[in-house]
């Protein structure tokens, strides 16, 4: 039964959060979540080795897949899956097998078509066809290579099919060596070099995405060739760097933001009963210079009536390209209306000073609007510049025309300077984030013996980076997950620490235990506010340590992933450090502390509990030599392990217990109440009696013990106090049975 009154929870499976494509996609999803008031839970597939960088090993990429299993129990109503990226690079199963895990939820598929599910895809055919045909018909190129994306990827295959069909239509040859796979990678330099070495007479390189096209720019520059003159280049996606490339890249502009936005809207509609179908998000061919065209473009308002409403709508279509978000569209429409009204009213009596002040104020205002980051700045530039040109064409006064022309120059300077400022701010922020994240491993090692200090430092770093709240979950022990093994999701996990803003909280014992289905919904995380939560695997190589859940804003999605890598590395080092410490401070047989471990722990406790009373127990396993002689050393070892178990059951969790010799044990406890001594003695006797009556071994496991009390001071000498406890122990041993063997020592 669907609860229609509560806020829906939408899970999102995305791949590679730092990629421009995914940044745009997630922005659309997050804006729709705000407009429709739904919670977002992001499960990012971030590579250990990003698929597109062959210099990094992909040996442990399989670890990423485990993140999806946590979505099954996460109380999600809708899951949006970027299947085009996930399936190509991460998922090992067939799509249907993978999707079947989530059959009880409403699924929306992006970038691929899967029968039975609502599928949203970008248009790979119409506008890309215009791009290829432009190279063939308008420029007359005959030797055109196509740089493929990745094998078995729908986008890549559809774009290849368009290219092949048009080459066949115009009876142009296609050599197999003209069709290399660049894997959608910004590191495919070798592929492009090999292509050009084999085919030095190619006239055009048609690329399946902008990243590979930008590699072509780089390779051509190294060879001393000019893009657009010696060889034409086209791309696909219209990422921001495609316009700022020199020369500007001819490409197909995809509305990735709209794809993300619609996926949320359609998810809600399907959840409420809409039938699955296939929906295509339109694209747009952007004819620029890299294809061989001149840098001349038509005014975007050509054939447009000279009135504000029509010009505003033309500008909206050009800049926002089918944006669905009504609040953002209305905000931008209102801004353009104000700006265009100001420009058209210049001849009606405004002084140049007043116009300049208001014009400058409106330009600066744009930097702080919600819609500003959704626009490609060059489009906003053209929309305003072309409108001023239109106003100039209708102006009668030459001085007005000159003044407006000056304003165009000033506007371009403003946008360029704001772009430069944005880049500097971004670079400065990147330096700050690198510095903050670099501290995590170093300070974790410095504080390796104080886990609370380590956890607090990690959370403080997450807060300083700008993340609103973080929740650090750890497994009881690191899970070794190898590629040949089936992943078994744990049923519970420990929430060891979290922060809300600057406030950090360390949890202890039972309050840490969290059912795996409550990662996002427990008393520490629950909130009445709409949430954007993202969960990250904490792992290194084949070891999984836990999960990091972050409540954050969209600009920190990729940053939180980077921090999760640093935290994973810190836990790897801490785990190694703990193993080394265990070797040097732990008794291998009983897993109690050894002599060194005992003295380290007790000296630390005594120093921080000055003035408090403590109790020191010294115990021997009775007649170990006889057990060894009669039943062998394996029996003797088992007797020692059993004695250690009796002591662990008899003391409290925070008390310190050690084996410091062949048959010798020692324990320390803070004495909050004098009755504790009797309780410990009674528990030792009780557990000893229970063990011997239950196990029915051919020998008795019994302990002789002595104790002494002490006052904690920083200059206390433990060895002297141990001697006192030892003397009392031997007094007690005189009262014990002479033989541990059943029948001989029994009375």
N, C-alpha and C positions, 0 to 999 in steps of 0.2 A: 504493500500500500504506500503510495507516494505522499509524503508530507509536503503539501503545496504552500505552507505558511512559513517554512524556515528558509534560510539562505542556502542555496545549493553549493556543493563542493565540486569543483572542476579540477581534475588531474590533467597534467600536460606532460607529454613525453617529448622532449626536445633533444637535439644533438649539437654539441659544441657551442656553448653560450657566448663565446667571444667572437664568433663569426658575424659579419655584417648582416648576412641574410637572416640569421636567427635572432639577432638584436631587433631587426625590423619586425620579424614574426612575433616575437614575445611582446613587443610594444603594442601591437594590434590586439593580442590576447588580453593584455593587462588593461588597455583602455576599454575594451568591451566589458571586462569584469567590473570596472568602475561604473560604466553606464547602466549595467544590468544587475549590479549589486550581488555578485557571486564571489565565493572564495576561490582562490587559485592555489593548487598544490603542484609544484614543478618537480619532475623527476628527470634531471638532466643526465644524458649520456655523454660524459666527457672522457675523451680518450686519455689513456696513459701515454700513448704515442701518437698523437693525432694522425689519422690515416694519411693526411696530406704531407707529412714530413718523413720521408723515408730514412732520414738519419736517426730516427728514434725507433727502438725495437717495439714491436706490437705484441710481445709475448704474453703480457698480462692484461690485454684489452678485454679478455673474457670476464674479468671481474666486474666490469661495468654492468653487465646484464642482470646482475643480482638486484640492482636498484628497483627494477620493475615489480619484483615479487612483493615489495612492501606496499604497492598500490592496491593489491588485492584486498587487504584488510583495512584500508585507510578510510573507509566510510565515504567513498567517492560516488557521486551521482552520475557524473559524465567524465569520460576520458578523451582528450584530444591527442591524437598521435601523429607526429611528423614522420610518417612512415617512409617517405622518400629518403630522408637522411638516415634514420635509424636502421632501416632494413638493408640499405646499401653498405653500411659500414660496421654495424654492431651485431644485429640480431642474426643468430645462426639458424633459427627455425624457418620454415615456410611461414609467410604472413598469417595464413589462416590458423596455423598451430599456435603462433604467438598470440594472436587476437583472442583465441578461444579461452585463454586464461581469464579474460575480463568480460566474458559473455553475459554476466549478470548486470553489467553497467551499460549505459548509453555510450556508444563509441562514435567518434567523428574522425575520419581518416583524411589527412592532408597529403597532397603531392602524389598519391597513388589511388587507383580505383580498385576497390575490393567489393565483390558482390555481397549484397545484404547489408552494407553499411553506407551511411551518408558520406560521400567523398567530395572533397574540395580540391581542385587542381588549378594551377596556373595555365594560361593559354600558351602552349608551346608551338602552335601551328600558324595562326593567322598572321600575327605581327612578325614572327621570325621568318615566315615566308616572304613578307615584304622586304625584310632585311636582305635575304639571300637574292631575291629577284632584283633588288636595287643594285647589288654588285654585278649581276649578270647583264641586266638590261640597260641601266643608266650609265654604268661605267665600262661595260663591255669586257669585263674580265672573263677569261676562259679557264685559267688554271687556278682553281679555288680549292684549298684544303679545308677540311673540317676537323677541328680539335675536339674529340669526343670527351664526355665527362667520365662516367664510370660504367663498367659493364653491368648489365641487369638493372640499370636505373631507368625508370620510365621517362623522366625529363630528358636524359641523354639520348635514349632511343627514339623518342618522338622528334627531337630536333635533328637527329641524324636522318630520319626518314624524310623530313621536310627537305633537307639539303639534297638527298639522293633523288627525290622525285623531281625537284626543280632542275637539277643537273641533267636528268634524263629528258625532261620536257624540252629543254633548250639544246638537246643533243650535244652535251659537253662531256668530255671524258672524265672518268674518276679512277685514279690509280689507287690500289689498296694502301700504298705507303702514304697517301694523303689523309688517312683516317686514323691517326694515332689516338691513344687514350691518355689524357692528361689528368684523369681522376679528380676533376674540379679543383685542382691543387694550385696553390700559389708557389709551389716548389717544383714545377714540372719543366724547369729550364733544360734538362738533358733531353727530354722528349722533343721540345721545340728545336733544339740544336740539331738533333738527329734528323728531324723532318727537313730542315733547311739544307743540311749537308747532302741529303739524298735528292732533294728537289730544289736546286738553286734558282730555277726559273719560275717559281710560284709567284702569282700576282696578288693573291689575297689569302688571308688566314681568317676563317670564320670559326669563332670559338663558342663552345657550349656554355661558358659563363665568363664573367668579367675578370675573375681572378686569373684564369689562364690567359685571357687577352692581355692583361697587364704584364704577365710573364713574357709574352711575345714582344711587348714594348721593350722590356729589359734586354731580351736577347738581340733584337734588332739594333738597339743602341750600341751594344758591345761589338756588333759586326759593322758599325758605321753606316747603317741603313736608316732611312727616314720613313717613319710611319705615315701612311697616306700618300706618299710619293713613290718610294721604291716598292713598298708592299702595303696593301690595304689590310686593316684589321677591324673586325667587329666582335662585339661581346654579347652577353645576355645577362640581365638582372638590373643594370643601371645603378650599381653601388655608387656611393658618394665619390670615391676616388676615380671613377670612370670619367666624370665630367671635369675633374681637376687635372686629369692626365694631360700631357702635352704631346700631341694635340688632343683636344677633347674626343672621347671615344664614341663612335657610332655603336649603338647597342639597343637592346630591347628592354624597355622599362617595365618591370613587373611590379604589381601592387602587392607586395608581401605583407604590408601592414593590414591591408584589406583582407587578405587570406587569413591572417590571425584573428582579426576582428570577427569575420563571418563565422569562423569555426566555433567561437563561443556562442554567437547568436543561434546558429543552426543546432548546436548541441542542446541549448535550452528548448528550442522548438521540437526537436526529436524526442527529448525527455518528456515533453508534454503531448506527444502523439504524432508529430509530423513523420511522414513516410520517408525512408531513405531514397536518395537520388544522387546523381552526379552533377556537380556545379562547377563551372569553369570561370575563373577570375580573369578578366580581360587584361591584356598587356598593351604596350604602345611602342612602336618603332621610333627611336630617337636618332634622327639623321644629323650627324655632326661632321667632324673633319677627318677622323682616322680612316674612313672608307675611301677618301680621295676627294670629297666634296670641299668646296670653299667654305670659309667661315661666315657665310651669309645665310641668314635665316629670315623667314617672313615674320612680320609683326603679329603677335598672337591675337590682336584685335582686328586683323584685316577682315573685310566683309562684315564688320560688326557695326551696328548703329551707335551713334555717339550719344549714348545715355548710360547713366551710372549702373542701373540694374542689370542691363545686358552685359556690360563690361565686367561687372563683378562676377556674374555667373561664368563668363568665359575664363576669367582669372582663376576661379575656383576649380573649374574642370581641368585647366592646365596644371595647376600647382598640386591639388589634392587628389586628382585622378580617382574618382569614385570612392571617396572616403565615406564610410557608413556612419561614423559617430556624429550624431546630430548636435550634441553640445559643442564639440570641437569645430564642426562645420559652421555652426551659427556664430561662434566666437570669431572665426576667421572672416566670415561674411561681414560681420559688424565692423571689424577692423578695416577691411578693404573699402567698405562703404564710406567710412569716415575719411580715409586717405584720399579716395577718388573725389569725394565731394570737395575736399580742401583744394585739390589740384584744379578742378573745374571752376572753382570760385575765385581763382587768383585774379582774373581780369575784372572782377566785379567790385573792386575797391579795397582789397586787402593790401596793406603795405608789405614791401619786400621783407622787412624785419619781422613783421608778425607772421608772414607765411613761412619764413625760414625757421622761426622758433617752433611753430606748430608742426611743420613737416619733420623737423629733427626730433621733436618729442614723440611723434607717432612711430618713427623708425626705431627709436630706443625702446619704446613700449613693446614692440614686437618681440624683443629678446626675452621678455618675461612671460609671454603668453604660453598656455599649455600646448597650443597647436604648432608653435614655432619649431620644436624639435622633430615634428613629423614631416616638415617640408625639406626638400632639398633646396639649399640656399640659392642656388643658381636660378631655380624656378621662381622664387620670390623676387629675385633681382630682375628677371625678365618681365614678370607681371607688372612691376612698378615702372621699370624703365620704359617698357613699350606703351604703358598708359600715358606717361609724361610725353612721349613722342607723339601720341595721338592728340593730346591736348595742344601741343605745339603746332600741329598741322591745322588746328581749327582756330588758332590765335591770330588776330589781325595786327597786333602791335609787335614790330620786330624786337623791341626791347624785352617784351614778355617771352618771346621765343628764345632769346639769348639767355634770359634769366633761367628759364626752365631747363635749358640745355646745361647750364651750370649746375642746376640742382641734380640732374642726372649724374654728372661727374661726382658731385658730392655724395650722392647716394651710393654709387659704386665704391667710392673710397670708404664710406661708412661700413658697408657690408663686408668689404675685404678686410678692413681693420677688425671688425667684430669676429670674422672667421679666424684671423690670426690670433686675436685675443683668446678665442675659444680653444684653439690648438695649444696655446701656451698654458692656459688653465688646465687643459687635459694632460699635457706633458708634465706639469707641476704635480697634478693629482696622481699621475702614474708613478712619479718619483717618490711621492709620499707613501703610496700604497706598497711599493717595493720595499721601502725602508721598514715599514711597519710589519709586513709579512716576514721579512728576513729575520726579525727578532724572535719569532716563535720557536724555531729549533734551538737557537743559541741560548735563550733564556730558559727553555725547558731543560737543557742539559745542565745549566748552572744550578737550577732548583730541583735536580733529579731526585733528591732524597726527600722532597716535600711535595707530594702530589697535589695538595690543595693549592700551593703556590703556583704550580704549573698550570692547573685548571683556571685559576683566577687570571693569570697572565694571558692565557689564550682568549678568554672571554673579554678581557680589557682591550686586547688588540682588535677583536671583532667589533667592539663598540667604537673604538677610535676610527676604524675604517669607515663607519657610517651605517652599520647594520643595526636595526632597531632592537632586535632580540635574537638570541641564539640558544640552542638547546643541544648539549653534548651528551650523546648516548654511547655507552661502551658495552661490548659483550663481556660476559663473566671472565672470559679469557680469549685471546686472539684466536680466530677461526682460520685454520689452514684450508684454503679452497684451491684445489688444483684443477686444471682444465678437463681432465678425464673423469672427474668426480661429479656426481649430481649435487647441485646446490640444495641444501635443506635450510630453509629460513628458520631462524630461532623463534621460539614462541614468546620469549620475553627478552627484554634488554634493560640496561640500567641507565637511568637519567642521572648522571653523576654531578652535573653542574649546568647552570644556565644564567643568562643575564637579561634584564629588562633595562634598556638604556645603560646608564653607568653602574647600576646596582647588580652585583654578582651574588649568586647563591650556590653553596656547595651542599649537596644532599648526602645523607648517610644511611647505611644499612637498608632496612625494609622500605623506607620512603623512596629509594632509588628504583625499585623494581617496577617496570612498566610493561604491560602486555604489548606485543608488537603492533597490535591494531590501534594503539593509543598514542602513536608518535606525534600526531597533530592535535589530538583531543584528550588532554588530561588536565588536571587541576592547575598545573604550572603553565600550560600553553593556552588553555581555553580563553577565548576573548569574545566579547560581544561585537567588536569592531570587525569590519571586513578584512580578510587576511590575504597576504601574498607570502606563502611559505615555500621554501625550496629545500630539498633533502639531498645530501651529498654522501657518497660512500667514503669511509675512512679506511684506506687500505694502502699497502705497499707490497709490490710483488705478489706473492701468494697468500699473504696474511691480511685478514680483515679485522679491524679493531672496533668498528662501530659505525655510527651515523652522526652527521651534523645537520641539524634542522635550523634554518634561518628565516626569520620574519624580516623582510627587507623591501626595498623599493627596486624598480626594474634596473636602475643603473648599476646596482651592485650584484646582479645575478652572476656575472662572470667573475667578479672579484671574490665572491664567497667561495667559488670553486677553487680559485688559486689558493686561498687561505686553507681550504680543506686539504689540499696537497701538502702544505707545510705542516698542518696538524698531524696528518698521516705520517709524515717523515719524523716528526717529533715523537710520536708514539712508537715508531719502529726503534728509534734510538733508546727511548725509555725502556722498551721491552728488552732490548739487548743489555742495557745497563742493569735491569732487574735480574736478568738471567746471570750476568756476571756477579752481581751482588749475592744472588742466591748461592752460587758456587762457593763464594768466599765466606758467607755468613750462615749457611744452612747445612744441617747434617744430612748427608745424602740418604742414609737409611730411613730415618724417622721423619724427615722433612720438618723437624723442629729447628730452632736456631742452634748453631754450634757455639763454642766458647766466644769467638770473636763477635758473632752476631748478638749474643746475649749481652756482653759487656757494652757494645755500641748502643743497643736499645735501652738498657737500664741506665747507663750514664746519661743518656739524653732525657729519659723520664725524670731522673732524680734532679737534673739541673733545672728543669722547668716546673718542678713541684716542690720548691724549697719550703721547708717547714712542715710538710705533710709527712704522715707516718706510712712506712712501707713494711712489707713482710717478705722475707727471703726464705724459700723452701729449698732444702737440699735432699735429694732422694737417690736411693740405690735400688736397682733390680736385684732382689735376693737370689743368691745361688746361681748366678749366670754360668759360672765355670762348670758346675755339676750338670746343668742342662746341656751345655756344649759337649761335655764328655760323654753323656749318656745318649743323646739324641742327635748330635751333630750341630755344626755351626748354623745350618739353615733354621733349625729349631730355635737356636739361641737368638738369631736375628729376628725371627718371628716374635719371640718373647719380648725383645726390646721394642719392636713396633707396637705390640699390644700394650706394653707399659706406657709408651708415649701417648697412645690413644686414651688410656685411663686418665692420664694427667690432663690431656686436652679437654676431656669431658668434665673434669673436676674444677678447672680454673675458668675464669671469665674470658671473653673474646679478646679483650684489650690487655690481659695479663701476658707476661713474657715467659715462655717456657723454652728450655734448651737441653740438649744432651751434650755434656762437656767432657765425657770420657767414655771408656768401654761400657760400664754399667751405671754411670753417674748422670743424674738429671738435676736440673736446678730451675727454679721459677721465682718470679718477682711479681708482687701485686701491691698496688696502693691500698692502704688499709683505711677505708672510710668508716668502718664500724668494727669494733673488737670482736663481734660475733662472727666476722668473716673467717677467722682462723678455724673455729669449730666447724663452720660450714664446709670449708675446704677439706678438713680432715674427714668429716663424715662422708663427703662425696667420694674421696679417694677410697675409703673403706667400702662404701656401697658399690661403687663401680668395679672394684677389685672382686668383691664377693659375687656380683652378678656375672662378671666375665668367667670366673672359674667354674661357676655352677652351670653356665650355658655352654661353654666350649667343650668341657669334659676332656681336656688335653691330658696326656699322661704325666704332666707336671703342673705345678701351680705357678701362676704369674703373680708375684707379690712385691710390694715396695716397702722399704724402710725409709723413713723421712724424719728430718729435723727442721726446725725453723727458728728464726730470730726476727725480732722487729728492729726497725731503724728509723731515724729521722732524716729526711732528705736534705742534704746540704751539698753545695758545689764541691767541697773538698773531701767528701766521704771516700773511704778506702774500702772497696767492696771485698777485696781478698781477705781482710781481717774479719769481716762480718761472716763471710762464707765459712771460715774456720770454726766460728762459734756454732753455726748451724750444723756443720759436719760432726762436731763433738756430740751434739744432741742426737744426731742420726745414729751414731755407733752405740749410744746407750740403748736406743730403741732396738737395734739389730740383735742385741743380746737376748731380747724377749721373743724373737721369731723362731719358727720351726727350723730344725737343723738341716732338713732336706726338702727340696722342692718336689720330690717325686711322690706321686699319689701312693698311699699305702705305707710309705716309710715315715713320712712326716705328719700323718694324720693322727689325731688323738681320739 
